[in-house]
Structure formats: C-alpha cells, structure tokens
C-alpha cells in the first residue's frame, strides 16, 4: 500500500468513526410510506396544500382508524 493509500485509509476510518459518534436521526421506510400515503390522500380529498399539516395528520389518522378516544400514548399497562 502506498503512503497516499495508507493515509487515505486512515482518514476514511476517522471519518466513519466521526459519522458514527455524531449520527443524525434518519427517517425509516414505514414512516416515508405513511407520509406518501397521507399526502396522496390529502390531495384526493382537497386538503393539500391549503390545510395545516397537523390537521392533515389528524384527519388522515381518523379516516384510517388510527385514533383511540381517551388514549394519549402515555398510558402504562
């Protein structure tokens, strides 16, 4: 391995370690699919782009049956 290749390999290792230490949150596939479905639904019902995002999320959840009365998500069972 040449000196340049050796230095480059060391730098790549340092860069990868820094990326691991200072990792940023990423969005998962399921979340992306739900957002795409929600946007398509909002366009279909005429909420996009005039409604507030929170209102679109709430309406989409209600239509899909994802809401529960009296449930905040903080309950411990």
N, C-alpha and C positions, 0 to 999 in steps of 0.2 A: 504494500500500500504506500502510495507516495505521501509526502508531507502534507500536500493540499488535501488529499482524500482523508487522511488521518484527522486533520483539523476540522474538516467538514463533518466527519462522523461525530466528533466530539460536540461540535456546535449543534448538530441535529439532536443529539441526546439531551443536551441542556435545554434546547427549545421545547422538546417533547415533555420534559420534566416540568418546565415552567407552565406549559399549557395544562398539565395535569393539576398542578398546585393552584393555578388561578383559573380554574374551569368556570365556564359560564353556563347558566341553565339553558337547556335546549327543549324544544317542543317535540313531543312524541307523535308517532304516526296516528294514533287514535284521536288525539286532540286535533290534529290537522284535518282528519276526515270529518269530525263533528263540525268543525268550523266551515268546511266546504259545503257540507250538507245544510248547515244553518244559513249560510249566505244564499245558496240556491233556493231554499225555502222562502227566505225574506224577499228575494227578488220576485218569486212567484206570487206571493201574497201582497206585494206592493209596499213593503216596509223599507226596502233598500232603495236609496241611501237616505231617505228623509227621517227615519226614526233614530232615536238614540240607541247605541249599541246595547246598553243594559236592557232596554225594552225589547229589543230583538231577542236577546238571550232568554229573557223571562217568557216571552210569548212562544218561542221555539220549544223550550222545556215543557211548557204546559201542553202544547199540541202533541208532543211526543210522550206525555205521561210521566215525565221525569220529576215531577214535583210531588211533595207529600205535605199535607196540612199538618201544622204543629211540629214539623221536623226542621231543625236548624243545621244539622250535621255535627253538632257538638255534643250530642247525647252519648252517654256511656252506658253500655249494657252489660 
